[in-house]
Amino acid sequence: MVLHVRGVLLPEDEVRDLWLVGDRVTFEPQPRAETVVDGGFVLPGLVDAHCHAGIAPGGGAVESLAQARELAFEDRAAGVLAIRDAGSPFSYAELDDDPEMPRLIRAGRHVAAPKRYLRDTAVEVEPVDVPAAVTAQAKAGNGWVKLVGDWIDRGAGDLTPSWDAATLTAAVEAAHAAGARAAVHTFSEEGVEIMVRAGADSVEHGTGLSVDLIDEMARRGTALVPTMINILTFDGIAAQAETKFPGYAAHMRALRERNPSVVRAAYEAGVPIYVGTDAGGGVPHGQAAEEMLLLHERAGMPAEAVLAAGSWGARAWLGLPGLTEGGLADLVVYDSDPRRDLSVVRTPRRIILRGRILR
């Protein structure tokens, strides 16, 4: 079946006619097409650029491919038609070509220092074994590696880098040598500085960013995926840690408090920013619209910049063609202009994935 879509195409801001022929877009009129959209605002499918379909609600690996699939479907129902899985303990590579799934861009398992990450989630290795572990996880993914750049050090009672700068730099170099890009989890000031200067491709969370480091990210083109919806959980993390690790608890609260200004400064400096929820474990799936609204309302990013961060810009960053001639037939349609009222991203009227109507 050939589908015909007519509406205001963003970001071009023009009324256009698109024809979806299988999984491809064309602007050439097609005979016997069924008109399925006539009016509204048409965007390339949304992206959750930091998601974990292989982590079960509450933490730990999912139990099956079916469970990973259902979690991804929760994102799909919200208009998320592409997911970058930023590390999962359960491999679901078999779903990469599943036509019902959002487009999948995956890391393998997280690579972390021993006892310095969530239990049973990461491959935990000593410094000497980091490059080999990164190479193995690059093969397990399909384009990305996930590094844990810092975590609580119980001996220090606060966040510290997972390894020294030389080891973390070697980790990034190993990822690049394996043909993968390196995404790095980092909360702390010291950890994020090491990872940006080591050449990481994306900073996940990045709560410890400074003005000087933001300028360095902009110069390098290093992306930031702030996961603001996850940062809101820092008060709960701090409360749990308060008795044993008061310094860590105070640090986490301070990072949460300054997070909106950090994201705003990164945006103003020209750092590429993308929407990611950190869904999996403690954050429910299907929250991309809420993350977009946080970027707009708390960090002050303009609505159109947020839309780029969660749609056409994120897709381009991940190598996914948009709604161009020969592009991928993934789109969402809204009744009113999301540039004027971003809250409409919560309620897509039409969702089409791979040229097939989902809603």
Secondary structure as UniProt FT lines:
FT   STRAND          2..9
FT   TURN            10..13
FT   STRAND          14..21
FT   TURN            22..23
FT   STRAND          24..26
FT   TURN            31..32
FT   STRAND          34..44
FT   STRAND          46..51
FT   TURN            53..54
FT   TURN            57..58
FT   HELIX           65..77
FT   TURN            78..79
FT   STRAND          80..85
FT   HELIX           93..95
FT   TURN            96..97
FT   TURN            99..100
FT   STRAND          103..107
FT   STRAND          111..112
FT   TURN            114..115
FT   TURN            119..121
FT   STRAND          123..124
FT   HELIX           127..129
FT   HELIX           130..140
FT   STRAND          144..148
FT   STRAND          150..153
FT   TURN            154..157
FT   STRAND          158..161
FT   HELIX           165..177
FT   TURN            178..179
FT   STRAND          181..186
FT   HELIX           189..198
FT   STRAND          202..205
FT   TURN            207..208
FT   HELIX           211..220
FT   STRAND          223..225
FT   HELIX           228..231
FT   TURN            232..233
FT   HELIX           234..241
FT   TURN            242..244
FT   HELIX           246..269
FT   STRAND          279..280
FT   TURN            281..282
FT   HELIX           288..297
FT   HELIX           303..310
FT   HELIX           312..317
FT   TURN            318..319
FT   TURN            325..326
FT   STRAND          331..334
FT   TURN            338..340
FT   HELIX           342..346
FT   STRAND          350..353
FT   TURN            354..355
FT   STRAND          356..357
//
